[in-house]
Amino acid sequence: MAKQKKSKMALYTRQDKIILYCGYALLGLFLLAIIVPMIYIVIASFMDPVTLQNKGISFDFSKWSLDAYQRVVSDKQIWVGFKNAVLYSIIFTIISVAVTMLAAYPMSLPDFKGKAIFNTLFVITMFFSGGLIPTYLLINNLGLLDSMWAVILPGAFSVWNMIIARTYYQGIPRELREAADVDGASEMLYFFKILLPVCMPVVAVLALWQFVAMWNSYFDAMIYLNSASKQPLQLVLRSILIQSQPESGMIADIQSTAERAKMAELLKYATIIISSLPLLVMYPFFQKYFDAGIMAGSIKG
């Protein structure tokens, strides 16, 4: 391996090596920019806030504490929010990916009539929207207020994701469709049995994007959901963090104010870890689909 690496490096010119090393340096800096904040947040979630503010990161375990995690985990509402977040994210991902893939397929066909009109309408929605108040009135008139569908349905279709899926469809060789026609496959059979298995990389990417978007979302839930039993995890964590912050007029009890400020500082980092952990766990399972080499061998010459 070392000899092969040296032989490959020998083929590079001096300018190529400079560009290559600069690329490695930028990738290293980018990696540090990701890893260092993550390590800081993980350690800070265990540390005493006073020590963290005065001395910074310390590996003196006597200054570490599990109070923030105990506070978050012991709250029953956190488990209700976790269940709701998982349910909303899964349903939202399934609906979004299904609608996106179905809409992108006809838009990828060169002989689809009215494609220019639909494409114009789709693009307009990327730059213009009705606004918050008209959307709220629409959700209310549809009877979706204070239901999970008020959070799931409005953003289920993404024009940007449709464009990505359409571009992926257009990159699939036409010979695949011609071979299906020769075998007598209908349009529905071709789409669900032949085309979708080939498009699993883009399906996995879109599913991951939409799951992460719904998992991290809290604004729509804050606007449309009134019942505490229907709130997702992010909104519950936000409520816990706000409740632990000292109030502006709270100066009579200095000790209580200091304790609440300390707890708020601890919760700030603990909530980041708890809300990010499921995404970090699920990401490796989607990683294998990111390689588009699944098309290799799908067409036999």
N, C-alpha and C positions, 0 to 999 in steps of 0.2 A: 504493500500500500504506500509506503514511504517513497519507494522508487517511482511508482506511478504518479504520485503527487509532484515529485521533483521534475519528472518528464513533462507533465502538464504545465508546470510553472515555467519551464524552459521555453515553451512555445509563446509565452506572453512577452510583449515588448515592455520597455521601461514605462511607457505611458500607461499601458494596461495594468501593470503592477501597482502603479501609483493610484489609479482609479479603484482597483480592487482593494487595496489597503485602506483607502479613504472610506470605501463602502463598509469594510469591516469595522472601522472606527466609529462610523455613524451608527451602525447596528449595535455596537457595544454601548454607546451613549444612550441609545433608545432603550436598550434592555435595562440599563441602570435606572433610567427615568421611570421605568415601570416597577422594577423590583424594590428599589429603595423606599418609595412611599408605601408599598405594601408591607414591607418589614416594619417600617415605622408605625403604621396603623396597628399591626398585630401586637407589637410590644407595648405601644401606648395604651391599648385597651386593657392591659393588665397592671399598668403602673399607677402609682399614686399621683394625682394631678399636680399637687404642689411640687413634688420632686421633678415631674416632667417639665413644668414651667421654669423651675429654678436651675436645674442641672441638665435637663434634656434626657435622652435615652440612658437608662442605667440597667445593668445586669445584676444589680443587687436584689436578689429574690425576696429579701425581707421587705422591700418597698412595693412588691407586687400585690395585687388584690383581685379577687374574683367577684367583687361586689356588683359590678355592672352586669356581668353575665347572670348572676343569681337573680338580680332585679328583673332582668328581661325574661329569663326562662320561667321564673315563678309567676309571671303574669299570665292568667288564663286567656286573656284576650289575644296574647301573642300567638297562641296555638290556633285560635279561631281565624286570625288574620293569615296565618301560614296556610291553613287549609283553603281559605278563600283565594289566596294568591295562586296556589297550585291549580285550583279548579279554573279560575279565570284565565290563567296563562295557557293551560292545555286547550280549553275550548276556543279561546281566541286564536291560538296557533293553528288549530285544525281548520277553523272557518276561514281564516285569512289565507292560508296556503292553498286551500281548495278553491276559493274564489279567484285568487291571483293566477293560479295555473290554468283554470278554465277560461279566464278572460284573456290570458296571454296567448293561448293557442290559436284562436281565430285571427288575432291581430298579427300573428306571424305568417299567416298564409298569404301568398302574393295575389291570389285571385279572390280574396274576401271583399265583397262589395260593401261600400260604405266605411272602409277602414280609415280613410282620411278624416271622415266626419267624427268617428269615434275617437280617433287619436287626438283630434283637436279638443274635443270635450274633456278627455282625460287630462291633457296637459294643462288646460285652463284651471282645473281643480287643484293643480300643484301650486299655483300662484295666488289663487283667490278662494276665499271661503266665506261662509255666511257670518262668522263671528260667534262669540261666546253666547250672547243673549239670544239670538235667533236659534242657535243650536239647542240651547236649554229649553226654549219654548217648544221646539219640535219634539224633543225627547219627552217633554211633559204631555203634549197633545197626543203622542203615540201611546201613552200609558206605560212608558218604560222607566219612569222616575222611581228611584229607590229599588231598582232591580239590577241584577248582574248584566242584563242585556244593554243597559244604558252605558256600561263601561266597555262591553265587548264589541257591539255592532258598529258604532260610529267610526272607529278606526280600523275596521277589519280589512278594508281594501286599501292597498297602497299602490299608487300609480308608479312610483319609483320601482317597487318590487315587480310590478307587472312588466315594466320595460326591461328589467334584468331577465325575467323569465322569457319574454318574447325574444330577446337577443340570443338566449341559450337555445330556444327552439330553432331559430334561424341558422344556428351553427350545426344542426344535425343534418347529415347528408340526406338528400331527397331520395336516394336509392332505398332507404329504409321504408319510406312510404310506398314507393313503387313495388317493392317486394311484398308488402302487406296487401296491396291491391291485387297482385298476381295470385296470392293465396286466398283471395276473396274476403279479406277482413273488412268489416264495416268501419265507419269513422269512430264510433264509440269503442269498438274492440281494439282498434289501432291505438287510440289515445290511452285507454286504461291498461291494456295488456302489454303493449309494445313501447309506447312513447314514455309513459311515466317511469317505468323501471330504468330506462336509459337516463332520465332526468333526475335521478335520486341525488346527485351532488347539489344541484341548485335548489331542490326541495329541502334538503337538509340545511343549507345556508339560510334560506328564507325562514324556515321553522325556527332556527336558532335566533335570528334577528327579531322575529315577532315575539318569541317567548321572552327574550331579554327586555324588549320594549314594554310588554305588559307587566312583567315582573317588577320593573323599576318605576312603573307609572303609579302616581298617587293623585294627580290633579283632578282627573275625571272622576275618580271615586270620591274625592272631597266635594266635588260640585254636585254629583248626582245621587250619592248614597247618603241616607240619613240614619239608617239602622246600624248600630254598632256590630251586630251579628253578620253583616254583609261587607264589612270593611276589609280590604286586603292588607297584607303584611306591612307594606311601606307606609300606609296611612296610620296603622297602629303604632309603628315605631316612631313616626313623627309625633303622634299624640303623647307617647311616653316621654320623648325628649323635651317637648314643650312643657309638659307638666313638671318636669324636674328642674327647669330653669327658674332662677330667682325672679320674683316679680319686681317691677320698677319701683313701687312704693313700699317695698318691704325693708324697712330700715330699723324697725323696733327691735327685732331679734337678730342681732348680728351673727350669732352662731348658727341659727337656722338658715340664714342667707348663705353663709359660707358652705354649709353642708350641701345645700341644694346646688350651688355652683359647682362643687366638687363632683357630685353625682352626675350633673349634666355633662361635665367634661369627660367622665368615664363612659357615660352612655353614648356619647358622640362617636367614639371609636368602636364600641361594642356593637352598636346597631349597624355600622358599616360591615363588620365581619359577618354578622348573622345574616344580613340581607344578601351578601355576595356569595356566601358559602354554597348554596344550591347551584348557582351558575358555574362556579369553579368545579363542582363535582360532575355536572352534566357535560361540560365542554369536551373532555377527552372522548366521549362516546360519539360526538359529531365530527371529530377531527378526521376520521378515516374517509368521510364522504367528500372532503374538500378537494381531493385530487380528482381531476376530471378525466382520468385515464380509464374510466368505466366504459367509454366508447370504443376502446381498443378491441377489435375482433367482432364488433356488432354487425359489421358489413363484411360479407365474404365475397372476395373478388373471383 
